[in-house]
Amino acid sequence: MILQDKVKTFCYLGLLPFIFIPILSWVSPKFAFEYELVSIFFWWSISMAFFMTGTLWSFLLTLKQSIFSSVRIFLLIFIILIISQYGLGSHNLGSILLALLFVYEDIYVQEKKLINGIDWYEKIRFHLTFTIRICHLLMIGFIFTNQ
């Protein structure tokens, strides 16, 4: 398996929970609340945000550029994590997911500056980020619809 295929496989495997959790939540709200799917979605999202920011950090180091943007994003994710655990609580998880959505936007914007000329990866990143946007909006809508 060539590198592009491996990257695509891992990218789309990481996307599966982003897709299936909102679908399950909307299809069966009772199941979603019983098994705390909103919380699972949050933890998956924050884990992936940390992972993607670490990847951005590595990419910046490889290109011998400043890592300030990835450090800033790490800081934002930590703030979101702290607020979610000690500040606002679960009743404001919709707002916290919205903040995470902006983190993903920031990661995408920063990474897009670095991947010019790598067409296959640009397409993957666009599709991944677009899907993550939709899934976050679906979960935010689910939270506000089912309060």
FITI-668620 format. One line per 3 residues: number of its first residue (from 0); for each residue x, y, z of N, C-alpha, C. Coordinates in steps of 0.05 Angstrom, whole numbers. Layout:
NUM) X,Y,Z,X,Y,Z,X,Y,Z ~ ...
END
This chain:
0) 17,-24,0,0,0,0,18,25,0 ~ 13,43,-19,29,67,-20,21,87,1 ~ 38,107,5,34,126,27,7,141,24
3) 0,149,0,-25,164,-4,-49,147,4 ~ -48,121,-2,-70,103,6,-72,100,36 ~ -49,98,49,-48,96,78,-60,121,91
6) -51,144,81,-61,170,92,-91,171,89 ~ -101,165,65,-130,166,60,-145,147,78 ~ -134,123,81,-148,103,98,-150,113,127
9) -128,122,138,-128,132,166,-145,157,169 ~ -144,175,150,-161,199,151,-190,192,152 ~ -199,174,134,-227,168,133,-236,150,156
12) -218,133,166,-225,118,190,-229,136,214 ~ -213,157,217,-216,177,238,-242,193,235 ~ -252,194,211,-277,209,206,-302,193,214
15) -300,167,214,-324,150,219,-339,158,245 ~ -326,161,268,-342,169,292,-355,197,289 ~ -342,215,274,-355,241,269,-381,238,254
18) -382,218,236,-406,214,220,-427,198,234 ~ -419,175,247,-438,157,258,-452,167,284 ~ -437,181,300,-449,191,325,-472,211,320
21) -469,231,302,-492,248,297,-516,233,284 ~ -510,214,266,-532,199,254,-547,183,275 ~ -532,169,292,-545,153,314,-561,172,333
24) -550,195,339,-563,213,357,-589,223,346 ~ -590,230,320,-614,240,308,-635,218,303 ~ -625,194,297,-643,171,292,-656,162,319
27) -640,161,340,-651,152,365,-641,170,388 ~ -655,191,394,-646,209,416,-645,194,443 ~ -663,176,447,-662,161,473,-636,145,475
30) -628,132,454,-603,118,454,-579,137,458 ~ -581,160,446,-560,180,448,-556,190,477 ~ -579,193,491,-577,203,519,-569,180,538
33) -579,156,532,-572,133,549,-542,127,548 ~ -530,129,525,-502,123,521,-484,147,519 ~ -495,170,525,-480,195,526,-464,200,500
36) -477,197,478,-464,201,452,-453,229,448 ~ -466,249,459,-457,276,457,-430,279,470 ~ -427,267,493,-402,268,508,-380,252,493
39) -387,229,482,-368,214,466,-359,230,441 ~ -378,243,429,-372,260,405,-352,282,414 ~ -358,295,436,-340,316,446,-312,305,450
42) -309,282,464,-283,271,470,-268,263,445 ~ -283,251,425,-271,244,400,-261,269,385 ~ -278,290,385,-271,314,372,-246,328,384
45) -246,329,410,-223,342,423,-197,325,419 ~ -200,299,419,-176,282,414,-166,286,386 ~ -184,287,366,-175,291,339,-164,320,335
48) -175,339,349,-164,366,347,-135,367,357 ~ -130,354,380,-103,352,390,-85,338,370 ~ -94,316,359,-78,301,340,-72,318,315
51) -92,331,304,-87,347,280,-69,371,286 ~ -71,383,309,-54,405,316,-25,395,320 ~ -22,371,331,5,359,332,17,354,305
54) 0,345,287,9,341,259,17,368,246 ~ 2,389,251,8,415,241,35,424,253 ~ 39,420,279,65,427,292,88,413,278
57) 85,387,273,106,371,260,111,381,232 ~ 90,388,218,93,398,191,108,425,191 ~ 101,442,210,115,468,212,145,464,218
60) 151,445,236,179,440,242,194,429,218 ~ 182,411,203,194,400,179,200,422,159 ~ 182,442,156,186,464,137,203,486,149
63) 213,482,174,229,502,188,215,530,190 ~ 189,528,198,173,552,202,166,554,231 ~ 156,578,239,148,583,266,125,564,275
66) 127,553,299,106,536,309,85,551,325 ~ 86,578,324,68,594,340,38,588,334 ~ 31,584,309,2,578,303,-7,552,316
69) 10,532,316,1,507,328,1,509,359 ~ 19,524,370,19,528,399,-6,543,407 ~ -13,563,391,-38,579,396,-63,561,395
72) -63,543,376,-86,524,373,-87,505,397 ~ -63,494,405,-62,477,429,-73,492,453 ~ -65,517,456,-75,532,479,-106,535,478
75) -117,540,454,-146,542,451,-160,516,459 ~ -148,494,450,-160,468,456,-159,463,487 ~ -137,469,499,-135,466,529,-155,484,543
78) -159,508,533,-179,526,545,-207,514,542 ~ -213,504,519,-239,491,514,-243,467,533 ~ -222,451,536,-223,428,553,-227,436,582
81) -213,456,591,-216,465,619,-244,476,624 ~ -254,493,605,-281,504,607,-302,481,608 ~ -298,461,591,-317,440,590,-318,423,615
84) -296,421,629,-294,405,653,-300,420,679 ~ -292,445,680,-293,460,705,-310,485,704 ~ -316,494,680,-329,520,678,-359,517,672
87) -365,513,648,-393,515,639,-409,490,644 ~ -396,467,643,-411,442,648,-424,431,623 ~ -438,409,625,-449,395,602,-473,410,590
90) -486,427,606,-510,440,595,-503,460,573 ~ -478,467,570,-469,485,549,-451,471,529 ~ -454,445,526,-437,430,508,-441,439,479
93) -464,450,472,-468,460,445,-449,483,439 ~ -446,501,459,-427,524,455,-398,514,454 ~ -392,494,470,-365,483,470,-359,469,443
96) -379,455,432,-375,443,406,-372,464,384 ~ -386,486,387,-383,509,369,-354,520,370 ~ -344,522,394,-316,532,397,-297,512,384
99) -302,486,388,-285,466,375,-287,468,344 ~ -310,474,334,-314,478,305,-295,500,295 ~ -293,521,310,-275,543,303,-245,534,305
102) -239,517,323,-212,506,325,-206,490,299 ~ -224,474,290,-220,459,265,-217,477,242 ~ -232,499,241,-229,519,220,-201,531,220
105) -191,537,244,-165,549,247,-143,529,238 ~ -146,504,246,-127,483,237,-127,482,207 ~ -151,482,195,-152,480,166,-139,503,152
108) -145,527,162,-133,551,150,-102,550,152 ~ -92,543,175,-63,542,179,-50,520,161 ~ -63,497,160,-52,476,144,-54,481,114
111) -75,495,106,-79,501,77,-56,519,67 ~ -45,536,84,-22,552,76,2,535,70 ~ 4,512,83,28,495,81,27,474,59
114) 3,467,50,0,444,32,-5,451,3 ~ 1,476,-4,-2,484,-32,16,466,-50 ~ 4,456,-71,19,439,-90,16,409,-85
117) 5,402,-62,0,373,-56,-30,369,-61 ~ -38,366,-86,-66,366,-94,-82,344,-80 ~ -71,320,-79,-87,298,-68,-92,303,-38
120) -73,315,-24,-77,320,5,-95,344,9 ~ -93,364,-9,-111,387,-7,-140,378,-9 ~ -146,359,-27,-173,349,-31,-183,334,-6
123) -165,317,5,-172,302,29,-178,321,52 ~ -161,340,56,-165,359,79,-191,375,75 ~ -197,383,51,-222,397,46,-245,379,53
126) -245,355,43,-268,336,48,-270,330,78 ~ -248,326,91,-249,320,120,-260,343,135 ~ -249,367,130,-258,390,145,-287,397,139
129) -296,394,114,-324,399,107,-342,380,123 ~ -335,354,123,-351,334,138,-351,340,168 ~ -328,347,179,-326,354,207,-344,378,214
132) -345,398,196,-362,421,200,-391,412,202 ~ -400,396,182,-428,387,181,-435,371,206 ~ -417,353,214,-422,336,237,-424,352,263
135) -407,372,266,-408,389,290,-435,404,290 ~ -442,415,267,-467,430,266,-491,411,271 ~ -490,386,262,-511,367,268,-513,362,298
138) -490,358,311,-490,353,340,-500,378,356 ~ -492,402,347,-501,426,360,-531,429,357 ~ -541,423,333,-570,424,328,-584,403,345
141) -572,379,348,-584,358,364,-586,367,394 ~ -565,379,403,-564,388,431,-586,409,436 ~ -587,429,419,-607,450,423,-635,441,418
144) -639,421,401,-666,411,395,-676,394,418 ~ -658,380,432,-666,361,452,-660,369,481 ~ -659,395,486,-654,405,513,-677,401,531
END
